[in-house]
Amino acid sequence: MSKSKHPIDLSLKKLKHRNGLFLGDIWSYHLVDNNDSIPVQDTLESLKDKLEFHQTEKERHISEVTIPTSLINESNILVHKALVTGRSFMRDLNSGQHSYAEVTAYNGCLFWARCILLYLGIWVSPKKLHESFWIIDIYPSKEKSINGMFNFIKIGNKQPGHIEIWLILKRILNTSKNLPFDPHFLAFIDEIDETAIGFKRHQLQYLNNFWINSDDLTKDCISIDDLSWVKGFTPDIYAKLDLKDKSSDNSLIYFYFILARNCYFLLNKIKPSLPSIFNEEFEEINNSFNLIQILNQKNWLDQLIDDF
């Protein structure tokens, strides 16, 4: 038997295969009368409650309802962070600072990757829970009930990092069906070399002091009039994107836009089935996506394409 290429490969085989069902759909399996009153806890705390032994039935029910809410909340925060990085690296490009821009773009790519996983119901623990790191896989069983919805997968004592996030994303997209992504996007993700993109991360490590932590989104940088920027990336654009190219300042910036577009499709697929507590926040996120539309109007994407 051949050895696993990565320590968590065996754990990833335990992930449930998705088939056109997303985190938002899970709400249809919860009998919640007033979902505006559902508390939004920190994801780590809500999952720790779920893993505690000797819970009462009431505590268990609250935990099961709260965990999906916590994941949605965390994914929404990541959307905002990813959009902020978009504005930051485009500003760097505008000032001629390509190296700074690539540092920021990588952070944005990682935010989008984590966000996609959360919208699909997959959470990777940043801290130990009961002496181990975990992948929490939230997906209903075939009988569409709460029973068996939570799949706790131990991944050992080593904290998962950047390479593990890309491995998990590859695995879940490769084993799922009926996801609202570009077919070319799915094929592209399948070909990603997680070690190569991890090398990009380490290659840029010494520049990380230029990452802007205090940036935020403001109303005056957002337009809500048009979403025409959401247009198809053709196969030749994907072919030009090579994450193994150590000399390119554009590959990760390109990757950012590809991830953003497909995350937008996923967000709008699950939005109708989400609890009303998130209505206002999702409206704000939809408006914020127009930030990328504004950037596209400035022909940055066309310029990047011409540079390849």
Residue pairs with C-beta under 8 A, 6 or more apart in sequence:
4 10
6 163
6 164
6 167
6 194
7 155
7 156
7 158
8 155
8 156
8 160
8 164
8 167
8 168
9 167
11 135
11 153
11 154
11 155
11 156
12 135
12 167
12 168
12 171
14 137
14 151
14 153
15 122
15 135
15 137
15 151
15 153
15 168
15 171
15 172
15 175
16 137
16 139
16 151
17 175
17 176
17 177
18 120
18 139
18 172
18 175
18 176
18 177
18 178
18 179
19 176
19 177
19 178
20 177
20 178
20 179
21 139
21 140
22 119
22 120
22 121
22 266
22 269
22 270
22 273
23 68
23 71
23 72
23 75
23 118
23 119
23 120
23 121
23 138
23 270
24 72
24 270
24 271
24 272
24 273
24 274
25 140
25 270
25 273
26 68
26 121
26 138
26 139
26 140
26 149
27 35
27 68
27 273
27 274
27 275
28 273
29 140
29 144
29 145
29 146
29 149
30 64
30 65
30 68
30 146
32 38
32 65
32 275
35 275
35 276
35 277
36 275
36 276
36 277
38 65
38 66
38 69
38 275
38 277
39 62
39 66
39 69
40 66
40 69
40 70
40 73
40 277
41 49
41 66
41 69
41 70
42 70
43 67
43 70
43 71
43 73
43 74
43 123
44 125
44 126
44 127
44 129
45 70
46 63
46 66
46 67
46 69
46 70
47 67
47 70
47 123
47 125
47 129
47 134
47 136
48 129
49 55
49 59
49 62
49 63
49 66
50 60
50 63
50 64
50 67
50 150
51 129
51 130
51 152
55 63
64 146
64 149
64 150
67 136
67 138
67 150
68 121
68 138
69 275
69 277
71 118
71 121
71 123
71 138
72 118
72 119
72 274
72 278
73 278
74 118
74 123
75 114
75 115
75 118
75 119
76 278
76 281
76 282
76 285
78 111
78 112
78 114
78 115
78 118
79 111
79 115
79 263
79 267
79 285
79 288
80 217
80 285
80 288
81 108
81 111
82 108
82 111
82 112
82 115
82 256
82 260
82 263
83 217
83 288
83 289
83 291
83 292
84 215
84 216
84 217
85 104
85 105
85 107
85 108
85 111
85 256
86 108
86 256
86 260
86 291
86 292
86 295
87 215
87 217
87 221
87 291
87 295
88 104
88 212
88 215
89 100
89 101
89 102
89 104
89 105
89 108
89 253
89 256
90 101
90 295
90 298
90 300
92 98
92 100
92 101
92 104
93 101
93 253
93 300
98 249
98 250
99 207
99 249
100 207
100 210
101 249
101 253
102 204
102 249
102 252
102 253
103 204
103 207
103 208
103 210
103 211
104 210
104 211
104 212
105 252
105 253
105 255
105 256
106 200
106 201
106 204
106 252
107 211
108 256
108 259
108 260
109 252
109 255
109 256
109 259
110 162
110 165
112 256
112 259
112 260
112 263
113 165
113 166
113 169
113 259
114 124
114 165
115 263
116 169
116 259
116 262
116 263
116 266
117 123
117 124
117 165
117 168
117 169
117 172
119 263
119 266
119 267
119 270
120 172
120 176
120 179
120 266
121 137
121 138
121 139
122 135
122 136
122 137
122 138
122 168
122 172
123 135
123 136
123 138
124 133
124 134
124 135
124 136
124 160
124 164
124 165
124 168
125 133
125 134
125 135
125 136
125 160
126 159
127 133
128 157
131 157
132 154
132 155
132 156
132 157
133 154
133 155
133 156
133 157
133 158
133 159
133 160
134 152
134 153
134 154
134 155
135 153
135 155
135 160
135 168
136 150
136 151
136 152
136 153
137 150
137 151
137 152
137 153
138 149
138 150
138 151
139 149
139 151
140 146
140 148
140 149
141 147
141 148
141 149
155 164
162 197
162 198
162 201
163 194
163 195
163 197
163 198
166 192
166 194
166 197
166 198
167 194
169 189
170 189
170 190
170 192
170 194
173 179
173 181
173 186
173 189
173 190
174 186
174 189
174 190
179 186
179 266
180 265
180 266
180 268
180 269
181 262
181 265
181 266
182 232
182 233
182 261
182 262
184 233
184 234
184 235
184 238
185 233
185 238
185 258
185 262
187 238
188 238
188 241
188 258
192 243
193 243
193 244
196 243
196 244
197 243
199 246
200 243
200 246
200 251
200 252
203 246
217 288
217 291
221 291
221 294
222 287
222 288
222 290
222 291
222 294
223 287
223 290
223 293
223 294
224 287
224 290
225 290
226 290
226 293
227 289
227 290
227 293
228 293
229 290
229 292
229 293
229 296
229 297
230 261
230 264
230 293
233 257
233 258
233 261
237 254
237 305
238 258
240 254
240 305
240 308
241 251
241 254
241 255
241 258
241 308
242 248
242 251
243 251
243 252
243 255
245 251
250 304
250 307
250 308
253 304
254 304
257 292
257 301
260 289
260 292
264 289
267 282
267 285
267 286
268 286
271 282
274 282
295 301
